[in-house]
Amino acid sequence: MKNKKGKFLLPLIGVIMLVFAIYHVVRAQQILPEAQPPVEPARAPYGQAVAGAGIVEAETENIAIGSALPGVVLEVFVPVDKVGQRVKAGDPLFRVDDRQLRAQFRVQKANLLAAEAQLAKLDTQPRPEELPPSEAKVRTAKASVALAQDLSERAQKLFPNRAVSEEDFRQRQLAYETARQQLSQVQAEHQLLKAGAWDKDKAIARAAVEQARAQVDLIQTDLDRALVRAPVDGDVLQVNVRPGEYVGAPPSQALVVLGNLRKLHVRVDIDEHDIHRFRTGIPARAALRGNPQVQFPLTFVRVEPYVIPKKSLTGDNTERVDTRVLQVIYCVDRTPVAETPSDLYVGMQVDVFLNTAKEASATPSALASR
């Protein structure tokens, strides 16, 4: 009995395995339903269109603010919690360590004051109180000459009669000549004092003043460069610097990013193979990535007439490194910041479609740009 059961067990297992294999093969060959994309791709709203990838940017473009001087940042006037605030041209953004420059400025300022004082001293020469003593010296020298002359004349009259010795006679003559020379020296010194400072000395003093003033201006310029200010009116888009961080010149990244958001622009990359289909001023529309139903009409602004290598913005595998693109700037019609939709930000990628139909007319701004 047992042998009979063993004879049917193995064929039964084989049949079960066969049925399971057939079932698995049949199930694997079933046609699966087509998977729908999570988001419908954007479709061209025009019959004839050129598509391009666009990126939203500020009207002034995105200005990457750097530091002219390397150093440690002491103060940031637009911290991270104030990103998005409006700034005016000239408003301070951050300040690099300028303590040594301030000390040098005080030293150079003192040098300038000393040079100016030296020039003023030369310009006011002679001092009024210096003239009376000099005039007194002249009068004293004249009196000495008169005394020596009187003694010399007396000796000259008495010498023939041998009333004075020859030695006294010679001494009185030499004393008279010495007094005369001393008078000439005192008079010359008095004239030199009255003439004031020499013009060449004044020129040297003026040059020293200009040199000191230039040093002060140099330090002042470095102090101004240490305080980084906003170059234009705009909005703070990003802050990548904190107090205590060291920044180089040039910095490794944009320390502060500014842009005027009163108007938003879209920079469109047109493939070099489609450039021949593009015409200046043709209308265009931008569709949001992930929500292609939201589209914005675009107004032509300008063409940057330099074809550049394409930067991979879309991540599509069909993009080639050797592809070159023409960049066209369009303005989003919804210009005021208060009316800009909340889902449109600087740096977003959008799909742009340009109407290449022959009946598409150029916009007034395009005609003006021609």
Residue pairs with C-beta under 8 A, 6 or more apart in sequence:
39 290
39 291
39 292
40 292
41 292
42 287
42 292
42 351
42 353
43 292
44 51
44 353
45 285
45 295
45 353
46 353
46 354
46 355
46 356
46 357
46 360
47 357
48 355
48 356
48 357
49 353
49 354
49 355
49 356
50 270
50 274
50 277
50 278
50 353
50 354
50 356
51 351
51 352
51 353
51 354
52 268
52 269
52 270
52 271
52 274
52 325
52 328
52 352
52 354
53 268
53 269
53 313
53 314
53 349
53 350
53 351
53 352
54 266
54 267
54 268
54 269
54 286
54 330
54 349
54 350
54 351
54 352
55 266
55 267
55 313
55 347
55 348
55 349
55 350
56 264
56 265
56 266
56 332
56 344
56 345
56 346
56 347
56 348
56 349
56 350
57 259
57 264
57 265
57 266
57 267
57 346
57 347
58 234
58 235
58 237
58 258
58 259
58 260
58 261
58 264
58 265
58 346
59 259
59 260
59 261
59 262
59 263
59 264
59 265
59 331
60 232
60 234
60 258
60 259
60 260
61 259
61 265
62 237
62 257
62 258
62 259
62 346
62 347
63 231
63 232
63 234
63 257
63 258
63 259
64 254
64 255
64 256
64 257
65 93
65 228
65 230
65 231
65 254
65 255
65 256
65 257
65 258
66 228
66 247
66 249
66 250
66 251
66 254
66 255
67 94
67 96
67 228
67 247
67 248
67 249
67 251
67 255
68 225
68 226
68 228
68 249
69 96
69 222
69 225
69 226
69 249
70 96
70 246
70 247
70 248
70 249
71 96
71 97
71 98
71 226
71 246
71 247
72 96
72 97
72 244
72 245
72 246
72 247
73 94
73 95
73 96
73 97
73 241
73 242
73 243
73 244
73 245
73 246
73 247
74 95
74 96
74 97
74 98
74 243
75 94
75 95
75 243
76 93
76 94
76 239
76 241
76 242
76 243
77 91
77 92
77 93
77 94
77 95
78 85
78 87
78 93
78 94
78 236
78 239
78 256
79 239
80 239
82 236
83 236
83 237
83 238
83 239
84 235
84 236
84 237
85 235
85 236
86 233
86 234
86 235
87 93
87 230
87 233
87 234
87 235
87 236
87 258
88 230
88 233
89 229
89 230
89 231
89 232
89 233
90 229
90 230
91 229
91 230
92 227
92 228
92 229
92 230
93 228
93 229
93 230
93 256
94 228
94 241
94 255
94 256
95 226
95 227
95 228
96 226
96 227
96 228
96 247
97 226
98 222
98 223
98 226
98 227
101 219
101 222
101 223
101 226
102 223
104 219
105 216
105 219
105 220
105 223
108 212
108 215
108 216
108 218
108 219
109 216
111 212
111 215
112 209
112 212
112 213
112 215
112 216
114 212
115 205
115 208
115 209
115 211
115 212
116 209
116 212
118 205
118 208
119 202
119 205
119 206
119 208
119 209
122 196
122 197
122 201
122 202
122 205
123 197
123 202
125 196
125 197
126 193
126 194
126 196
130 193
131 193
131 194
134 186
134 189
134 190
134 193
134 194
135 190
137 186
137 189
137 190
138 183
138 186
138 187
138 190
140 186
141 179
141 182
141 183
141 185
141 186
141 187
142 183
144 179
144 182
144 183
145 176
145 179
145 180
145 182
145 183
147 179
148 172
148 175
148 176
148 178
148 179
148 180
149 176
149 179
151 172
151 175
151 176
152 172
152 173
152 175
152 176
154 172
155 164
155 168
155 169
155 172
155 173
156 169
156 173
158 164
158 169
159 166
159 169
228 255
228 256
230 258
231 258
232 258
232 260
233 260
234 258
234 259
234 260
234 261
235 258
235 259
235 260
235 261
235 337
236 256
236 257
236 258
237 257
237 258
237 259
237 346
238 254
238 256
238 257
239 255
239 256
239 257
240 253
240 254
240 255
240 256
240 257
241 247
241 255
241 256
247 255
259 346
261 337
261 340
261 346
262 335
262 336
262 337
263 331
263 332
263 335
264 331
264 332
264 334
264 335
264 340
264 344
264 346
265 301
265 329
265 330
265 331
265 332
266 286
266 298
266 329
266 330
266 331
266 332
266 350
266 352
267 327
267 328
267 329
268 284
268 327
268 328
268 329
268 330
268 352
268 354
269 310
269 311
269 313
269 325
269 326
269 327
270 278
270 325
270 326
270 327
270 328
270 354
271 310
271 323
271 325
272 307
272 323
272 324
272 325
272 326
275 307
275 326
277 356
278 326
278 328
278 354
278 356
279 356
279 360
279 362
280 300
280 303
280 362
280 366
280 369
280 370
281 300
281 362
281 363
281 365
281 366
281 367
281 369
281 370
282 300
282 354
282 355
282 356
282 360
282 362
282 366
283 297
283 298
283 299
283 300
283 354
283 355
283 360
283 361
283 363
284 297
284 298
284 300
284 330
284 352
284 353
284 354
284 355
285 295
285 296
285 297
285 298
285 352
285 353
286 295
286 296
286 298
286 330
286 332
286 350
286 351
286 352
287 293
287 294
287 295
287 350
287 351
287 352
287 353
288 294
288 295
288 343
288 344
288 348
288 350
289 348
289 349
289 350
289 351
291 343
292 351
294 341
294 343
296 332
296 333
296 334
296 344
296 350
297 333
298 330
298 331
298 332
298 333
298 352
299 330
299 331
299 333
299 363
299 365
300 328
300 330
300 331
300 362
300 363
300 365
300 366
300 369
301 329
301 330
301 331
301 365
301 369
302 328
302 329
302 369
303 326
303 327
303 328
303 329
304 326
304 327
304 328
304 329
305 326
306 327
307 324
307 325
307 326
308 324
308 325
308 327
309 321
309 322
309 323
309 324
309 325
310 319
310 320
310 323
310 324
310 325
312 319
313 349
314 349
328 354
330 352
332 340
332 344
334 340
334 341
334 344
